[in-house]
Amino acid sequence: MNILVAIIAIVAIILLFTGGFVQSLNFLLWVGVVLLVIALIVWLLRFLGGKKTV
């Protein structure tokens, strides 16, 4: 009986860490998408505005 409780506790801890890891990866994915959009906007503004060097 004690072995069963220990196995359940270990599985619960592993699932807890896995769930937190997946949520943090999901958050980082959205941060990456937002940074990519910001970089594209800045690049477009520089490209369209252009620095006209003589």
Secondary structure, DSSP 8 states (H G I E B T S, - for coil): -HHHHHHHHHHHHHHHHHHHHHHHHHHHHHHHHHHHHHHHHHHHHHHHH-----
